[in-house]
């Protein structure tokens, strides 16, 4: 099911890196590459550094934003250095590989890599279920983009090969686009009830996003929550009349 695992590069600015990433992916059996708002085009340098993985570049999907790249994914893991201001659930590369391999049996999943110079924005990181940090040497933690991709793809392949051939319970998780609709509905309801003050929202939604990312709600659970929010909306709307 490695075909259900997509590698998403956000804002890539060096064409050679795209080719090197394609090579790193193909050596581990992954071929589904997405470029979100790339700042360069695939060119001869990309093809040269792909070194036999030009087919990955030929089939690349280019989209306008990270949200577009992950809209139909039920699991999204973002690579990130540990961030004290955004304390999201963290995974090691091995844990990430295990989750990607397990969930790709049933739906599309994504591993997201940020810009070469400054990674992913906080807004982009909040679109993802988990964050991944590669435990490199603290005295010299400089990994280039292709190296980081190679590490995660390797762990994903090893997890795929190690999976036990036993029937497993299929859990349906909401796609990223549906999860965003839930968060928008939640924020709208909390604004209507006065729990969030529009001019002074604070960090309420960020903390709620973190809570639900940590809990990893299933599709049925999200539908129940949407139903609860709708019932609250009806009550608050009737009170205003």
Number of C-alpha atoms within 10 A of each C-alpha: 15 20 13 19 26 24 24 24 28 25 22 23 16 17 19 22 21 28 27 23 25 31 27 26 26 19 15 18 15 23 24 21 24 24 25 23 18 21 13 14 14 17 13 12 15 22 23 14 19 24 13 14 22 18 14 21 22 11 12 16 14 16 15 13 15 23 16 15 25 25 17 17 21 25 24 26 24 26 26 20 14 14 10 7 7 13 12 23 15 20 18 16 22 19 16 26 23 19 19 30 24 18 20 21 16 14 17 22 27 25 25 28 24 22 17 17 9 8 20 22 11 12 9 16 22 18 21 26 22 23 25 24 16 18 10 10 9 7 6 7 10 11 13 10 19 19 14 18 24 20 17 26 28 20 21 27 19 16 20 20 10 11 11 9 6 6 6 8 6 9 11 14 21 22 20 23 16 18 20 16 12 18 16 13 17 19 20 16 18 19 14 16 15 10 12 18 12 13 6 7 12 11 10 13 16 15 14 14 20 20 14 14 17 14 11 16 17 14 17 13 13 18 15 11 16 17 12 12 19 15 12 16 18 10 12 14 12 9 8 6 5
